């Protein structure tokens, strides 16, 4: 007899397959961005670098590539890393207008602990539900439909739709796109709750190894206790945090932060720890470069080494990403703000985010940009949704902004 849980999973899978079959990439009927978002949610695109065994982006990339091709877009498939494709769809303009890049990501975080079917794409109570609904398949659907509508009449400038892999982990998709393509301006579609996100923090992760000397626990004076050294480091990091909080706050982002994310050391209760390893996270503000942040940490550690006998360390930078900040007077910011106010019927708030996005990479490539996306909730949480009305609103705002930018 089949396990009842397996039967339920089979019914859910069959339901998703049926939902997929109801919407084909080549369907040229009425384009409803909410129905499209619901369908995209049914396609499992969990990032395998975050969740081992995750499906990855291959299926959703192929589906979107076919969708774009069926509507006359020139389609490029980028796949430097096998099984992790990104898609670029281009509608060429007449050649005398500005180009615009729309960027959205395929991948989602994992689904362990998700309440209900994470790939249901169910619609009720004015919301579409499932993993990625908010982050960011609601926005992805809005990008596709807006791009199609805006280019039904030829534009003066080129429109580039960049749908990328791996935003949730290493950003390999956007990095690959930016090595091949550029534009005069860009909109990065992430869940901003219909606000304009004009800045966000950066981050840097470091691994610090402290080198002690093992000794019998009954004679600790014969060793060098790496765990005691770790305590000294943590005290100094607390003082660094206090100094960061005393600096002038960014008007939208507040202060930078520093914390110890993980710590390990020692072998057993009877032995002085010969080593200890700490992972340190530093969240940064615009203007704080990864090199400057590392130099700040090294200065702190070198001062400890000068004042502490037998203090020895090795610091390595794991990954670092710069902060992002848009100029409020950039044309793309002014145009998106104007179209959002017109569609929403109210002034639009400008905000900053504590987390990092691919917008920082886009800006580093020399493309003025900002972040805008749907309303909803549950990003990376046990229940995720986007509001249907916001998906329609983002679609309309993007459509009108494309026309305003590309001419």
C-alpha positions in Angstrom: 0.0 0.0 0.0 1.3 3.4 -0.9 2.2 5.7 2.0 -0.7 8.3 2.4 1.9 11.1 2.5 3.2 10.0 -0.9 -0.3 9.9 -2.3 -0.9 13.4 -1.1 2.4 14.5 -2.6 1.4 12.8 -5.8 -1.9 14.6 -5.9 -0.1 17.9 -5.3 2.4 17.2 -8.1 -0.4 16.2 -10.4 -2.2 19.5 -9.6 0.9 21.5 -10.3 1.4 19.7 -13.6 -2.2 20.4 -14.5 -1.7 24.1 -13.6 1.3 24.3 -15.9 -0.5 22.7 -18.7 -3.1 25.4 -18.6 -0.6 28.1 -19.5 1.8 27.6 -22.4 4.7 30.0 -23.2 3.3 30.6 -26.7 -0.2 31.5 -25.5 -1.1 34.8 -27.1 -4.4 35.3 -25.4 -5.1 37.9 -22.7 -1.9 38.4 -20.6 -2.8 38.5 -17.0 0.4 39.1 -14.9 -1.2 37.5 -11.8 -2.1 34.3 -13.7 1.5 34.3 -15.0 2.9 34.8 -11.5 0.8 31.9 -10.2 2.1 29.7 -13.0 5.8 30.6 -12.4 5.4 29.7 -8.8 4.4 26.1 -9.8 7.9 25.7 -11.4 10.3 24.7 -8.7 13.4 26.9 -9.0 15.0 26.4 -5.5 18.6 27.5 -5.6 20.7 24.3 -5.2 23.6 26.3 -3.6 21.2 27.2 -0.7 19.3 23.9 -0.5 21.2 20.8 -1.6 19.2 19.0 -4.2 17.3 22.1 -5.2 15.9 22.1 -8.7 17.7 25.2 -9.9 16.7 27.5 -12.7 16.9 25.3 -15.9 13.1 24.6 -16.2 11.9 28.1 -15.5 14.6 29.6 -17.7 13.5 27.5 -20.6 9.9 28.4 -20.1 10.6 32.1 -19.9 12.9 31.9 -23.0 10.1 30.3 -25.0 7.6 33.0 -23.7 9.9 35.8 -24.8 10.7 34.2 -28.2 7.0 33.7 -28.9 6.6 37.5 -28.5 9.4 38.5 -30.9 12.2 39.0 -28.4 15.7 38.2 -29.4 16.7 35.6 -26.8 20.1 34.8 -25.4 20.8 32.0 -23.0 23.9 32.4 -20.8 25.2 29.4 -18.9 28.8 29.6 -17.9 27.9 27.3 -15.0 26.2 24.2 -16.3 22.6 23.9 -15.1 22.4 27.5 -13.9 21.1 29.4 -17.0 20.1 33.1 -17.2 18.0 34.5 -20.0 18.3 37.9 -21.8 15.5 38.9 -24.1 16.0 42.0 -26.3 13.6 44.1 -28.3 15.7 46.3 -30.5 14.6 50.0 -30.9 15.0 52.2 -33.9 18.4 53.3 -32.6 17.8 56.9 -31.5 16.6 56.3 -27.9 17.9 55.3 -24.5 18.2 51.7 -23.6 16.7 50.2 -20.4 17.5 47.0 -18.6 14.9 45.2 -16.4 16.4 42.7 -14.0 14.6 40.0 -12.0 15.8 36.6 -10.6 14.4 33.1 -11.2 15.8 31.4 -8.1 14.1 31.1 -4.7 15.3 30.0 -1.3 14.5 26.5 0.0 11.1 25.2 1.1 11.9 23.2 4.3 9.3 24.0 6.9 7.0 25.8 4.4 3.4 25.5 5.5 1.3 23.8 2.7 2.4 23.3 -0.9 5.1 25.8 -1.7 4.6 25.4 -5.4 0.8 25.7 -5.4 0.5 29.2 -6.9 -3.0 29.3 -5.2 -5.0 32.5 -5.4 -7.3 33.6 -2.7 -8.1 36.6 -0.5 -6.6 38.9 -3.2 -3.2 37.2 -2.9 -1.1 34.7 -4.9 0.7 32.2 -2.6 3.8 30.0 -2.8 7.6 30.1 -2.6 8.8 33.1 -4.6 5.5 34.9 -4.9 6.9 37.9 -3.1 10.6 37.3 -3.8 10.4 37.6 -6.7 8.1 35.8 -9.2 5.3 38.3 -8.8 7.8 40.9 -10.0 9.2 38.6 -12.7 5.7 38.1 -14.1 5.2 41.9 -14.1 8.5 42.4 -16.0 7.4 39.9 -18.7 4.0 41.4 -19.3 5.1 45.0 -19.1 7.9 44.3 -21.6 5.5 42.7 -24.0 2.9 45.5 -23.7 5.4 48.3 -24.0 7.0 46.9 -27.1 3.8 46.2 -29.1 4.6 49.6 -30.7 8.3 49.9 -31.6 10.4 52.0 -29.3 13.3 54.3 -30.0 15.7 52.6 -27.6 16.5 49.0 -26.8 14.7 47.1 -24.0 16.7 44.3 -22.3 14.9 41.8 -20.1 17.5 40.1 -17.9 16.2 37.1 -16.0 19.0 35.7 -13.8 20.0 32.7 -11.8 21.5 32.6 -8.3 20.5 36.0 -6.9 19.8 34.3 -3.6 23.3 33.0 -3.1 26.3 34.1 -5.3 24.7 36.4 -8.0 26.5 34.5 -10.8 23.6 35.2 -13.1 23.7 39.0 -12.9 27.5 39.0 -13.0 27.4 36.9 -16.2 24.8 39.2 -17.8 26.8 42.3 -17.0 29.9 40.9 -18.7 27.9 40.7 -21.9 25.3 43.4 -21.9 24.8 47.0 -20.7 22.2 49.7 -20.9 21.7 53.4 -20.2 19.6 52.7 -17.1 18.1 49.7 -15.2 15.3 48.7 -12.8 16.0 45.8 -10.5 12.7 44.2 -9.6 12.8 43.0 -6.0 9.9 43.2 -3.4 9.9 46.8 -2.3 6.2 47.0 -1.3 5.6 49.6 -4.1 8.2 52.0 -2.6 11.3 53.1 -4.5 14.3 51.5 -2.9 17.2 53.9 -3.6 19.9 52.4 -1.3 20.9 49.3 0.6 23.7 48.1 2.8 26.7 46.1 1.6 28.3 43.3 3.5 31.6 41.5 4.1 32.2 38.1 5.6 35.6 37.2 7.1 37.1 34.1 8.7 39.4 34.7 11.6 41.6 31.9 12.9 43.4 32.3 16.2 46.5 30.2 16.8 47.1 29.1 20.3 49.2 26.2 21.8 47.7 23.0 23.3 48.5 22.0 26.8 47.1 19.8 29.6 44.1 21.5 31.2 45.7 21.1 34.6 48.7 23.2 33.5 47.1 26.0 31.3 50.1 28.2 31.9 52.1 25.9 29.5 49.8 26.6 26.6 48.2 29.5 24.8 44.4 29.5 25.0 42.9 30.4 21.6 39.5 30.6 23.1 40.6 33.2 25.6 42.0 35.1 22.6 38.6 34.8 20.9 37.1 36.5 24.0 39.5 39.4 23.6 38.5 39.7 19.9 34.9 39.7 20.7 35.4 42.5 23.3 37.2 44.6 20.7 34.4 44.0 18.2 31.8 45.2 20.7 33.8 48.4 21.0 34.0 48.7 17.3 30.2 48.3 17.1 29.8 51.1 19.7 32.1 53.3 17.5 30.0 52.6 14.4 26.9 53.6 16.3 28.5 56.9 17.3 29.2 57.9 13.7 26.6 60.0 11.8 23.7 57.8 10.7 22.8 57.4 7.0 19.4 59.0 6.5 17.8 55.8 5.2 20.2 53.0 6.3 21.2 54.0 9.8 24.5 52.7 11.0 26.9 49.9 9.8 27.1 46.8 12.0 29.6 44.2 13.0 28.9 40.8 14.7 30.4 37.3 15.2 28.2 34.9 13.2 29.9 31.6 14.2 32.6 30.5 16.6 34.4 27.1 17.1 37.4 26.0 19.0 39.0 23.5 21.3 39.0 19.7 21.2 38.0 18.5 24.7 37.4 19.6 28.3 40.9 18.6 29.4 43.0 20.4 26.8 43.9 24.1 26.3 42.5 25.1 22.9 45.1 25.2 20.2 42.9 27.1 17.8 39.6 29.0 17.5 37.8 30.1 14.4 35.3 33.0 14.1 33.2 34.1 11.2 32.7 37.9 11.3 30.0 39.8 9.4 30.3 43.5 8.7 27.3 45.3 7.2 28.4 48.4 5.4 27.1 51.8 4.2 27.6 53.6 0.9 31.2 54.8 0.8 32.6 52.0 2.9 34.7 49.8 0.6 35.6 46.1 1.3 39.3 47.0 1.4 38.7 49.7 3.9 36.6 47.4 6.1 39.3 44.7 6.0 41.9 47.3 6.9 39.8 48.3 9.9 39.6 44.8 11.2 43.3 44.2 10.7 44.2 47.4 12.6 42.1 46.1 15.5 43.8 42.7 15.4 47.3 44.1 15.0 46.7 46.3 18.1 45.6 43.2 20.1 48.7 41.3 18.9 50.9 44.2 20.0 49.4 44.3 23.5 48.8 40.5 24.1 51.6 38.0 24.5 51.5 35.1 22.0 48.5 36.5 20.1 48.6 35.1 16.5 45.9 35.2 13.9 45.0 34.7 10.2 42.3 36.7 8.6 40.8 35.9 5.3 38.0 37.6 3.3 35.3 35.1 2.3 33.0 37.4 0.2 32.4 41.1 0.1 29.7 43.1 -1.7 29.5 46.9 -1.8 26.6 49.0 -0.7 24.2 50.6 -3.2 22.9 54.1 -3.4 21.1 55.8 -6.3 21.2 59.5 -7.1 17.7 60.9 -6.6 18.2 63.1 -9.6 19.0 60.3 -12.1 16.4 60.3 -14.9 15.5 56.7 -14.2 14.6 57.5 -10.6 12.6 60.6 -11.6 10.7 58.7 -14.4 9.8 55.7 -12.3 8.7 57.9 -9.4 6.5 59.9 -11.8 4.9 56.8 -13.3 4.4 55.2 -9.9 2.7 58.3 -8.5 0.4 58.4 -11.5 -0.6 54.8 -11.3 -0.9 54.6 -7.5 -2.5 58.0 -7.1 -0.2 59.1 -4.3 3.3 60.2 -3.6 5.7 57.3 -3.5 8.1 56.7 -0.5 11.8 56.4 -1.1 13.4 53.8 1.2 16.6 52.0 2.1 17.0 48.2 2.8 19.3 46.5 5.3 19.8 43.5 2.9 21.9 43.3 -0.3 20.7 42.9 -3.9 22.1 42.7 -7.4 21.5 46.4 -7.8 24.9 47.0 -6.4 26.5 45.0 -9.2 24.4 46.8 -11.8 25.6 50.1 -10.4 29.2 49.0 -10.2 28.9 48.2 -14.0 28.2 51.8 -14.6 24.4 51.6 -15.1 22.2 54.0 -13.1 19.5 52.0 -11.4 17.0 51.6 -8.5 14.9 48.8 -7.0 11.1 48.5 -7.3 8.6 45.7 -6.8 5.4 44.2 -5.5 3.7 44.3 -2.2 3.3 41.1 0.0 5.2 39.3 2.6 6.9 36.1 3.8 10.2 36.4 1.9 12.3 33.4 3.0 9.5 32.5 5.5 7.1 29.6 6.1 4.3 31.3 4.2 4.9 33.7 1.2 2.5 35.7 -0.8 2.2 38.8 -3.1 -1.0 40.9 -3.4 -2.7 40.6 -6.8 -3.4 44.3 -7.0 0.3 45.2 -6.6 1.3 42.8 -9.3 -1.0 44.6 -11.7 0.2 48.0 -10.4 3.9 47.1 -10.9 3.1 45.8 -14.4 1.4 49.1 -15.3 4.2 51.2 -13.7 7.0 49.3 -15.5 5.1 49.5 -18.9 4.8 53.2 -18.7 8.4 53.7 -17.4 9.7 51.6 -20.3 8.0 53.9 -22.8 9.1 57.0 -21.0 12.8 55.9 -20.9 13.1 54.2 -24.3 10.9 56.8 -26.2 
